[in-house]
Amino acid sequence: LLPEDGSRELYEAYVSFERQHGDRDSIESVLADKRRAQYEAQLREAPDNYDLWFDLTRLEEAHAQAEALAAKRYADALADSEQAHLRD
């Protein structure tokens, strides 16, 4: 494993790369991961900070909603393609 300083530098390089070369979804995912890590670190220092807990919860809800929407779109696409195949 990398020392904490080395892993932080590597992660920052990854975030920078995604910002320059990634698509919108990958950039949002990387930024959400970064915010999640920040919230978790702050909560280790102040576990009774309810504002941080609510911020983290809202972040997770937003991410879960995006994943649920994507899963629904895949399911819809699969159902449509199955119906089209049955008609043929």
C-alpha positions, 0 to 999 in steps of 0.5 A: 500500500502507498503511504497516505501522502503518496495515495493522496497525490495519486488520487489528486492526479486521477481526479485531475485526469478525469476532469480533463478527459472524462465524460460528465458521468465519470467526472460527477462520480469522481467528485462525489467520491471525493466529497464522500471521502471528505465527509467521512474524514470530517465525521471521524473527527466530529461524529456528532456533527449532524450537518455533516451527516445530512450532507453525506446522506443527501450525497448518497441519495443523489447518487442512488437516484442516478443509479436507480434511473440508469437501472430503470433505463436499462430495464426499459431498453431490455424490455423494448428489445425483447418485445421487438424480438418477439414481434419479428 
